[in-house]
Amino acid sequence: MITRFFLISLVFVLLACSKKENLEYEKSQRIDPYVVYQEGLTAFEKKDYFFASKKFDEAELNFSEPELAAKSSIMSSYSLYGINFYKEAEENLNRFLQVYPADKNVIYAKYLLAIIFYEQIQDEKKDLGPLLKAQNQIDKFISEYPKSEYTTDLKFKRDLIQNQLAAKELFIAKYYISVKKWVPAINRLRVILDKYEKTVFIEEALHRLVEIHYHIGLEEEAKKYVSLLGYNYNSSEWYEESYKILNKDYKPEKKKDIITEDKKENLFKRIIKIIK
């Protein structure tokens, strides 16, 4: 009886020691986040962005220092962006902004979000959704960080978006003109005047308003838009076309050949050849 009790007690002691040894063994196999991060960085430099993103995610989970975990997260986001995994990169960046709101890379994360929206813009004839999302994201960034080093780039991209939005309005207006729906056509062209007056499509929009108003017998309104064109874009072809609508006998003057610096240089080279 004593022997049986002793054996049972020994079994429990051995099991306890075994569990302790297993716990210690598992602890010794802990992932080294610095090694994992370096693996991600090596893959990133080789442009193996998919593998890099996985390694950066793994490093983030194992770093105890918030700054290094945040750095791993932003690197993972950029890796996903590098392979055009826009949705995954966007989700990762939004999570980054929630988890690490005080990190030094917050500005870059917001800039990258704006770029991701911008790069998903489609042809202006298609859905306006990506255009409007990109514009909102860029406007938000510029408002929040007006003096950031990224702001100049985003302002340029915003101008391009404005041109695409104006192009969309003009495309729809021209469709309405083709089916002789004058009121909706005028409304679309007015949007360009009101919201996109700094785009390259403003001159054509004014010309189309001249065309429509003259066609439906509102000559005074047509003259008003011709005046606007003349005052702001006197030398443009659209002003000339609009002016011809109101003045049927108008004959444009033959434009003089303007000698540019390049032409001057070419003329000089030709003269040199002659006199040599």
N, C-alpha and C positions, 0 to 999 in steps of 0.2 A: 504494500500500500504506500509506504514511504517512497519506494523506488519509483512507482507510477507518478506520484506527486512531483517528485524531483524531475522526471523526464518531461512532464507537462510544463513545469516551470522553465526548464531549459529551452524548450521549443519557443515559448513566448519571448524569452530573452534574445534568442537568435533572430526571431522575426523582427523584433524591435531594432536590433543592430542592423539587420538587412535594410530596413526602411530608412534608417539614418544614413547608411552608406549610399543608398539610391538618391536620396535628397542631395547629398553632398556632390555626387557625380553629376546630377542634372545642373546644379549650380555652376559647376566648373565648365559646362558647355554653353554658358551665356554668350550671346552674339556680341561681337565687338562693333559698335556703331561706326567707329572711325574707319575700320577696315571695309565695312559695307559701303560707307559713303565714298571711299576712295575707288571702290569697284564701280560705283555709279558714275563717278567723275571720269574714270577711264573710258567707260562706255559712251559717256556724253561727248568726250573729245573725239571719239571715233564715229560720232553721229549715229550710234546705236541707241536712239532715244527711248525706244520702248523698254529695253532692258534697263537703261539708266533710270527711268521713272520708277520701275519696280524696286531697284536698289535704294533710291532716295526715299521711297515710302518706308522701306524696311529700316533704314537708318533713322528716320524721324521717330518711329515707334520705340527705338531703343536708346535714343539720346536722352540723358537725364537733364542736360542743359537746355532750357527753352530757346536760347538763341541759335544753337546748332540744330535743334529740331525744326525751328522755323526756316532756317536756311535750307534744310533738306526738303521741306515742303515746297518752297518756292522753286527749287531746282527741279522737283518732280513736275510741277505745273508747267515750267518752261519746256521740259522734255516732251510732255504731252502735246503742247502747242507745236513743237518742232515736227511732229508727225501728223499734224492737222486733226488731232483728237480734240476738237474745239469744245465739245460738250463736257468731256471729262476734265479738260483743263479749266474750264469755267467753274465747274463744281469744286474742283480742288482749290482754286483761288478764293472762292467764296468761303470755303471752310477755313482757309488760311486767315482771312480777314476776321473771322469770328474767333478763332482759337488764339491768334497772335496779333491782337489789335494795336499793340504798342511796339511792334517790331520795326526796325529801321527800314525794312523792305516793303512796308505797306504801300508807299507811293508807287514803287515799281509794280506791285501786284495790281493796283488799280489801273495803271497805265497798260499793263498787259491785257487786262480785261477789256479795255477800250479797243485795243488792237485786235483782239479776238472777234469782237463784234464787227469791227470795220472790215476784217478780211472775209466775213461771211456775207458781205453785200453782193447781191445778184444784179443782173441787168435791170435797168430802170423800167423795162416793160413788164417785169415780173412783180412779185410781192413787195410791198413797201415796208413790211415788218422789219427786216434786217437793217434797212436804211435808217428807220426811225429809232430803233434800239441803239444803233451805233452812234447816231447823233446825240441821243440822250446821255449815253455813257461818256461821250467826249465832252459835252457841255458840263456835265457834272464834275469831271476831272479838272477842266479849265477853271471852273468857278471855285473849286476847292484848293487848287494849287496853281494860281495864276503866274507865279514866278518859277515854276519847276523847269528843269532842263528838258522835260518831255513836252511841255506845253506848246512850243513852237511847232513841233511835228504834228501834234494833234490839231492845232489851228489850221494847218495846211490840209489835213485830212477832212476837217469839218467843211472847208471850202469846197472840196471835191464832192462831199456828200450833198451840199447845197446845190451844186450843179446837177447832180443826178436827180435830186428831188424836183428841180425845175424842169429837167428833161422829161421826167414822168408827166408833169402837168402839161407840158407842151405836146407831148405825144397824144395824150387824151384829148386835148383841145383840137388838135388837127384831125383826130378821128371824128369828133362832133362836127367840125367844118365839112368834112367829106360827106356826111349824111345830112347836112344842112340843118343841124340843130344849133341855132345861133346862140340862144341864151346860155345853155350849159358850156358852150365853147367860150363865150365871153367870161363866164364865171371862172373857168380854169385859167384863162389868160390873166385875169385880175389877181389871182392867187400869186402868179409869178411877179407881178408888179408890187404886190403888198409884202410878200415874204422873201422873194429871191431877187431883189433888184440889183444885187451886186454880182449876179451870175452872168455867164456869157450868153444866156438865152433871153435876156431882157429886151434886146433890140428886135429879135424876131417876134417876140410876144407883142410888142408895140405895133409892129408892122401888121401882124394878123388882126389886131384890133382895128387898125385903119381899114383893112380889107373888108372886114365884116360890117362895120358901121356904114361904110360907103355902099356896100352891096344892099343893105336893108333900108337905105335912104336916109340915114342919119349923118348927113354930110358935115354938120358942125362938130359932131362928136369925132368924126374921122379926122377933121382938121386939128382938133385938140391933141390927138395922139401923134399926128405928124409934127406938130409944134414941139411936143416932148422929145420926139426923135431928133428933130433938128437942133434943139437946144443942147441936148446931151451927146448926140452922136452924129453931128453934122456931116462928117466925112465917111460915114458907113454906107455900105451897099444897101442895107435895109432902109435907110432914110431915102436913098435915091429911088428905090422901088416904091416906097410909100408916096413920095412926091409925084411920081409918074401917074399914080392912081388919080390924084386930084388935078393933074395938069397933063392932059392927054397929048398936047403938042410939045411937051418937054423933050429936049434932046440933050443928053449928057455931053459935056465937053470932053474932048479927047484928052486923056490924062497924059501929062508930060512924063517922059522917061526920067525918073529921078536917079541921078548917078550916086550910088552908094559908095562907101569906102572900098568894098570888095570890087565893084566895077572899076573904080578908079585905079585900083592896084592892077587889075587885069589889063586895063588900057595902057598903063605905064609899061607893063611887061611887053605888050605888043609893040609899043613905040620903040622900046629898047631893041627889040629884034629887028625892026626896020632900019634903024640908024646904024646898027653894027655892021 
